[in-house]
Amino acid sequence: MDWEKSELNHMYLTGNPVYIEKLLTVITDNAVKFTKPGGNVSVWCREISEDDERAVYEFGCSDNGIGMSEEFAGHAFEMFSQENKTSRTQYEGTGLGLAIAKKITERLGGTIEIKSKKNCGTTVTMTIPFKTGVQNLMQYTENVNTESTEDIPLEGLHALIAEDNELNLEIAKLMLEETGICVECAADGKEAVAKFEESEPGYYDVIFMDIMMPYMNGWDATRKIRTLQRPDADKIPIIAMSANAFAEDIINSHISGMNWHLTKPIDADKLMTALKECIRKNNIR
């Protein structure tokens, strides 16, 4: 299976990642099912238009499988469509797959079409609109007004870093300590929650939280911290540090209670921008 993504101008989009994942799964599963061993299935994604508030993306899946007649293609989105008994013997019918894909696409405000030729293959194309900018959903934008944060002092702040990778931990620790920040470390989410819970309210000014950690991941650790019965539990800035910049990961960070989402490898300037913006918005200094 080949995967291609091109002409993607937006890092952040607001949409429904669960529906998108389901949509691509049923389309590719259907293509694989009707393609003989040794055949080829190609999947692609490209941005085809945009304006100030939205971008339209095209998702497609093409195969060189058994294909279908033009007449049958017109009914392919109907549940349990089957062209003939011969194909039923060798392959399963389209089942719910394409019908589900059509429903999902329409629910997302998009369109879906199918082109097919008998014994040559099938191409399914979906166009789906997205709102641009997950950063509108939370304080995750990297394009903040740096002039408003330049004069915020960092020296003397207390930061907690939760990171299970020693190299990543040392790099983040060094970046913060160079500005005079006092840094404490936790090897996983469970330890981070314990350190915060055992500290005096207001002791920590910010928490940097890795996402994928043993014992307790960063999202669960953040949820745990936010539910603690102490005055700073819902106020302390928690900044995600993640290897993933997918919309689904950013949204999960937001839902868990995080204030910002940084992508690894961590850039020092972006880290400081995120920290200062969180401090400014939370009136810590």
Secondary structure, DSSP 8 states (H G I E B T S, - for coil): -EEEEE----S-EES-HHHHHHHHHHHHHHHHHTS-TT--EEEEEEEEEE-SSEEEEEEEEEE-SS---HHHHTTTTSTT----HHHHHHS---TTHHHHHHHHHHHTT-EEEEEEETTTEEEEEEEEEEEE-GGGTSS--S---GGGTTT---TT-EEEEE-S-HHHHHHHHHHHHTTT-EEEEESSHHHHHHHHHHS-TTS-SEEEEESS-SSS-HHHHHHHHHTSSSTTTTTS-EEEEES---HHHHHHHHHHT-SEEEESS--HHHHHHHHHHHHHHTT--
